[in-house]
Structure formats: structure tokens, C-alpha cells
Amino acid sequence: MTKETVLYQHGTLGALMAGLMDGTETIANILKKGDFGIGTLSGLDGELIILDGKAFQGREDGALIAINEEQETPYAAVTTFKPTITFPVDGPADNLKINTLIRDHLKSENLFHAIKIHGIFKEVHIRVMPKQQKPYKRLVEVSKEQPEFIKGNVTGTIVGFFTPELFQGVAAADLHLHFIDDDQTFGGHLMDFELESGTIEIEPMDSLLQHFPKNDETFIHTAIDYADLEKEIQEAE
């Protein structure tokens, strides 16, 4: 019998968008739930990338560092990555073409999928959320000031997930992707790229296990304003 595939998510994008940015779970505990994933760190301190069971932080100064597992996250999504759909990409392909290829190979747009692309990139364009101080602003306001970085002729891996439209706010509907290079010196939230050649791997998820920070007083007692959530997610992503 095939083992059930599970996407484990701590926190929600909607709460993060509303400014609930304090860490509420350790990276050590997140890594117990999967070896592949994305997220952020306490105070929106950069971009979290988990690949092959190791966690990295893309920082606002452009550096990429290994994470101390005692650090905390307000929002992270992970799975144990075992792809069932694999296909090569030969010849240059831009972001739009790759996104179309991915969608064409999804088992269904009604399912969550883990997405991994390893290859040689002509160019990769990323952004990194800057660390915030209290009182936290809404994420859409933070995103207007985010540092951006571009690197050419780089070999690396795109890590992320496809989320069905129904779950917008739980996560970011459609594709949410991060990048890390093979040298582990460059990484962040993926904005644009051009792939020279590579391999795309996809794993459809059977289940979403949503974990909430029930012991965090701020989360428990905050009345979250979701009124413009979809618009804000589109602007921030």
C-alpha cells in the first residue's frame, strides 16, 4: 500500500499577512515533519528554505545561512518529498513557460502538490522579506520595501508548493516557490527566472495537516482582519 502523502503546515499565510509574525514553533520541530519546504522566521526575518532535511535562511542582506534549529517560525510548510511525476526540461524556458508546464503535469488543480526543479539557470530573481520590529505592520506594507537580488549562470533548486484556489489564505493559492543555489550561498522567495535545462519533480498530496499555535496568546486573542486578504496576497507575492 502506498503511504499517504502529507503536507504539514504550521500557522497560516492569512495570519502572517495580518501581522502575526512572532515565531510560534521551532525549526527543529518543523524538520520532524518533513525534509522539504518553505516559510519564514520569527519577525518575518527572511525566507526559509528546507531541502534534503536541512534548513536555510535567505537574509535581507543577500546572504544565505544554515539555520540554528532552535530558531522559531510563525509560518512554514513541509513534506517528506517523494516525487511521483518527473520530467526533463531541455532548452531555455522562462518563468511563464515553466509555470504552464507544471500546471499541465499536476494530477489535479484541486490538490496540493510539492514542486521541485533542479537545473541550470540563466538568471534567477529573488526577494527577501526584511526583519520586522514590533508593532508589526501588515505584510503587504512590508513587501513594498523588500530587498531584491539577481544572480546569473547559477545551478540550483526551486522548492515550493502548488495550493488549490479554495485554500487561498491558508497558503498562497497557485505556486509559491523559493530558490537555493547548489553552493548554498544564494536563496530567497522566487520572483522570476530563466531555466537553461533541468528536471521538474512533482508530488501530489493526499492530506493537509494544519497546525495552529494554540498556546500563543497573541494568536489566540487577536481579531484578524481578513477583509482584503486576497488582494494583499496578490500584491505581496
Sequence and secondary structure as in RCSB ss.txt:
>XXXX:A:sequence
MTKETVLYQHGTLGALMAGLMDGTETIANILKKGDFGIGTLSGLDGELIILDGKAFQGREDGALIAINEEQETPY
AAVTTFKPTITFPVDGPADNLKINTLIRDHLKSENLFHAIKIHGIFKEVHIRVMPKQQKPYKRLVEVSKEQPEFI
KGNVTGTIVGFFTPELFQGVAAADLHLHFIDDDQTFGGHLMDFELESGTIEIEPMDSLLQHFPKNDETFIHTAID
YADLEKEIQEAE
>XXXX:A:secstr
     EEEEES HHHHHTT  S  EEHHHHHTS SEEEEE TTT SEEEEETTEEEEE TTS EEE  TT EES 
EEEE    SEEEEEEEEEEHHHHHHHHHHH S TTS EEEEEEEEEEEEEEE      SS   HHHHGGG  EEE
EEEEEEEEEEEEE GGGBTTB SEEEEEEEETTSS EEEEEEEEEEEEEEEEEE SEEEEE  TT HHHHH    
 TTHHHHHHHH 
